Amino acid sequence: MVREINRIECENGIKLLMALHDDVVIEVAFFYYCGSGMNGTHICMPSQVGCPVGCHFCATTHAVLPYIRNMTGEELIEIVSYVLNICSIKGVHIDILSFSGHGEPLLNLTSVSRCVQHFSDIIDRFYITTVGIRNNFEDALRLSNNVHYFISLHGSSDAERHQIIPDHPSIATMNDLRQFSLSLLMRGSQVTFNYMLTPDNTSLQSAQRLADFLSSFSSASVRFTPVFPTSISSSHVDVDGNKFVAQFKELVDPKRIKFRYSVPMGSEIGIACGQMRATHLKQTESGGHIKIF
């Protein structure tokens, strides 16, 4: 039985802090609209209790207890049902179920897949955000082609990626991600590459390498975002995102490569992934660090 601990509301959305049956804490959000290219009312779901990957700028990484366990399919379904009930009371229809909250969905694909199947008749679209877990690509390819994948690239080379995403044998290389993305596109799925702008990945050389990476695709979509600072994970990162995107624009065919520069919104509800959970754990002074990945 899940239960709500706290909620923060703003004009366009709500973020919930929830406890699962064993009292571990997760966060979930839903938004009435999103102007960052993911248009439509959607639920932003976690896939794990915390996350074992340890991406540098993620609030979950810097929580007192970064990772505990996978979430079960039953828990995911119960939480989505809870949110859908809130939306029904508010007269809001959910268009998108997005596994872009804390956790790495490809490390818990069985539960995520069960949740997608359960709601496939009442929710129109499903999003999965992943850094790329190479051993689970084959299972991911068996999911419904109604799933839109957001691949967290965050660099134009493996070295740049590892400035944000830890270097681990299970984490996909740039070449792995290219092959996986091409396979997804061949089966009819949609793919968008996420690229967080930092001082380490915004040189002219980075723009050229990114353009070269995308040259493998007959069409591609890229979403550039600045680092979203939080009191948990990081301070402001000073990067001229507009300059980098302008350089990138000169290197690609805009008819073939679609891209956008999205400035994060929602600071009033702690929009950064894992921020609400991390703040709660800090306030309650939970201890320990379980490292499984």
C-alpha positions in Angstrom: 0.0 0.0 0.0 1.5 3.3 -1.1 0.8 6.5 0.8 1.4 10.2 0.2 3.8 11.9 2.6 3.9 15.4 1.0 3.0 17.3 -2.1 4.1 20.6 -3.7 1.8 22.3 -6.2 2.3 25.0 -8.8 0.1 26.3 -11.6 1.1 23.7 -14.1 1.8 20.6 -12.0 2.2 18.7 -8.7 5.1 16.8 -7.2 4.4 14.0 -4.7 6.6 12.4 -2.1 5.3 8.9 -1.4 6.2 6.0 0.8 6.0 2.4 -0.3 5.0 -0.6 1.7 8.4 -0.9 3.4 8.5 2.8 4.1 11.2 3.7 1.5 10.5 7.0 -0.1 10.1 7.9 -3.8 8.9 11.0 -5.7 6.5 11.3 -8.7 5.3 14.3 -10.5 2.7 15.2 -13.1 2.4 18.3 -15.3 -0.5 19.9 -17.1 1.8 20.9 -19.9 5.5 21.0 -20.7 7.1 23.4 -23.0 10.4 21.5 -23.4 9.4 19.4 -26.4 7.5 16.8 -24.4 4.1 18.4 -25.0 1.0 17.0 -23.3 -0.1 16.3 -19.8 2.2 13.7 -18.4 3.3 11.7 -15.3 7.0 11.7 -14.5 7.6 8.3 -12.8 10.6 6.8 -11.0 11.7 3.2 -11.9 13.8 2.5 -8.8 14.0 3.7 -5.2 16.8 6.1 -5.8 19.3 5.2 -8.6 22.6 3.2 -8.6 24.1 4.9 -11.7 25.6 8.0 -10.0 25.4 10.7 -12.6 27.4 13.7 -11.4 24.7 16.4 -11.7 21.7 14.3 -10.5 20.2 15.2 -7.1 19.6 11.4 -6.5 23.4 10.8 -6.6 23.9 13.2 -3.7 21.1 12.0 -1.5 21.9 10.5 1.9 20.7 7.2 0.6 21.2 7.3 -3.2 19.9 3.8 -4.0 17.9 1.1 -2.2 16.2 -1.3 -4.6 14.1 -1.7 -7.8 10.5 -0.9 -7.7 8.1 -3.8 -8.3 5.6 -3.7 -11.2 2.8 -3.7 -8.6 4.2 -0.6 -6.9 4.5 1.2 -10.3 1.0 0.4 -11.2 -0.4 1.4 -7.8 1.5 4.8 -7.9 0.3 5.6 -11.5 -3.3 4.6 -10.4 -3.0 7.0 -7.4 -1.9 9.9 -9.7 -4.6 9.1 -12.2 -7.2 9.4 -9.5 -5.9 12.8 -8.5 -6.0 13.8 -12.2 -9.6 12.5 -12.5 -10.6 14.7 -9.6 -9.0 17.7 -11.2 -10.6 16.9 -14.6 -7.2 16.3 -16.2 -6.4 13.6 -18.8 -3.0 12.1 -18.8 -1.4 11.8 -22.3 2.0 10.5 -21.4 3.5 8.2 -18.9 7.2 9.0 -18.7 9.8 6.9 -16.9 12.2 9.9 -16.5 12.2 10.2 -12.7 14.9 8.8 -10.4 16.2 5.4 -11.4 17.5 3.8 -14.6 14.5 2.1 -16.3 16.7 -0.4 -18.2 17.9 -1.8 -14.9 14.3 -2.5 -14.0 12.8 -3.3 -17.4 10.5 -6.2 -16.2 8.6 -3.9 -13.8 8.6 -1.0 -16.3 7.3 -3.2 -19.1 4.5 -4.6 -16.9 3.4 -1.0 -16.0 3.4 0.0 -19.7 1.3 -3.0 -20.6 -1.1 -2.4 -17.8 -1.9 1.2 -18.9 -1.5 0.8 -22.7 -5.3 1.1 -23.2 -5.8 4.3 -21.3 -2.6 6.3 -21.8 -1.6 7.3 -25.3 2.2 7.5 -25.1 5.1 6.2 -23.0 8.6 7.7 -22.6 11.7 6.0 -21.2 14.8 8.0 -20.4 18.0 6.0 -20.2 21.8 6.4 -20.1 22.0 3.1 -21.9 22.5 -0.3 -20.3 24.0 -2.4 -23.0 23.2 -5.8 -21.5 19.5 -4.9 -21.6 19.2 -3.5 -25.1 17.7 -6.7 -26.5 14.9 -6.7 -23.9 14.3 -3.0 -24.5 13.8 -3.7 -28.2 11.0 -6.1 -27.4 8.9 -3.4 -25.8 6.0 -1.8 -27.6 7.1 0.5 -30.5 4.7 3.0 -28.8 7.6 3.8 -26.4 9.6 6.9 -27.2 13.2 6.6 -26.0 15.1 9.6 -24.6 18.8 8.6 -24.7 20.9 10.5 -22.2 24.0 11.3 -24.4 25.4 14.3 -22.5 28.6 14.3 -24.5 30.1 14.0 -28.0 32.5 11.3 -27.0 32.8 8.6 -24.4 35.3 10.7 -22.5 32.9 13.6 -22.3 30.0 11.4 -21.3 32.0 10.1 -18.4 32.3 13.6 -17.0 28.6 13.2 -16.1 27.8 9.5 -16.4 30.3 7.2 -14.5 32.5 4.9 -16.6 31.1 1.4 -15.9 31.2 -1.8 -18.0 27.4 -1.9 -18.1 27.1 1.7 -19.4 26.8 1.8 -23.2 29.5 3.5 -25.3 28.7 6.0 -28.0 28.9 3.3 -30.6 26.6 1.0 -28.5 24.1 3.9 -28.3 24.3 4.5 -32.1 23.5 0.9 -32.8 20.7 0.7 -30.2 19.1 3.9 -31.5 19.3 2.7 -35.1 17.6 -0.6 -34.1 14.8 1.3 -32.3 14.2 3.6 -35.3 14.1 0.6 -37.6 11.3 -1.0 -35.6 9.3 2.2 -35.6 10.1 3.7 -32.1 10.9 7.3 -31.7 14.3 8.4 -30.3 15.5 11.7 -28.9 19.0 12.4 -27.6 19.4 14.4 -24.4 22.4 16.6 -24.2 23.1 18.5 -21.0 25.4 21.4 -21.6 28.5 21.7 -19.4 31.9 23.4 -19.7 33.3 19.9 -20.7 31.0 19.2 -23.7 30.4 22.6 -25.4 33.5 23.3 -27.4 33.4 23.7 -31.2 35.1 20.3 -31.4 32.3 18.8 -29.3 29.7 20.3 -31.7 31.6 18.7 -34.6 31.8 15.3 -32.9 28.1 15.4 -32.1 27.3 16.3 -35.7 29.5 13.4 -36.8 27.7 11.0 -34.4 24.3 12.1 -35.8 25.4 11.6 -39.4 24.6 7.9 -39.0 20.9 8.8 -38.8 18.6 9.6 -41.7 16.7 11.7 -39.2 17.4 12.5 -35.5 16.2 14.7 -32.7 18.3 16.3 -30.0 17.2 18.1 -26.9 19.8 20.5 -25.4 19.4 21.6 -21.7 21.5 23.5 -19.2 22.4 21.9 -15.9 19.5 22.4 -13.5 21.1 23.5 -10.2 19.7 22.3 -6.9 20.8 22.7 -3.3 21.4 19.0 -3.2 23.5 18.4 -6.3 25.3 21.4 -7.7 25.5 25.1 -8.0 25.0 27.1 -11.1 27.1 26.0 -14.1 28.0 28.9 -16.4 27.7 27.8 -20.0 26.7 29.8 -23.1 24.2 27.3 -24.4 22.9 29.5 -27.1 26.5 29.8 -28.6 27.0 26.1 -28.6 23.6 25.4 -30.2 24.3 28.1 -32.8 27.7 26.3 -33.6 25.9 23.0 -33.8 23.3 24.4 -36.2 25.9 25.4 -38.7 27.2 21.8 -38.8 24.0 19.8 -39.5 21.2 19.7 -42.0 18.1 21.2 -40.2 15.8 19.2 -42.5 17.4 16.0 -41.2 18.5 16.9 -37.6 15.8 18.4 -35.4 17.0 20.1 -32.2 15.8 22.4 -29.5 17.3 24.2 -26.5 15.1 23.8 -23.5 15.5 25.9 -20.3 14.2 23.8 -17.4 11.2 25.2 -15.6 9.4 24.1 -12.4 11.9 25.2 -9.7 9.0 26.0 -7.4 8.1 22.3 -7.1 11.7 21.0 -7.1 11.6 19.7 -10.7 15.1 18.3 -10.7 15.1 14.5 -10.7 15.4 13.2 -7.1 15.4 16.6 -5.5 12.3 16.2 -3.3 13.4 12.7 -2.2 16.9 13.8 -1.4 15.7 16.8 0.6 13.4 14.6 2.6 16.2 12.1 3.4 18.5 14.9 4.4 15.8 16.4 6.7 15.1 13.1 8.3 18.8 12.3 8.6 18.5 8.8 7.2 21.9 7.1 7.0 23.8 4.5 5.0 24.7 4.0 1.4 23.8 0.8 -0.5 25.9 0.5 -3.7 24.6 -2.3 -5.9 25.3 -1.2 -9.5 
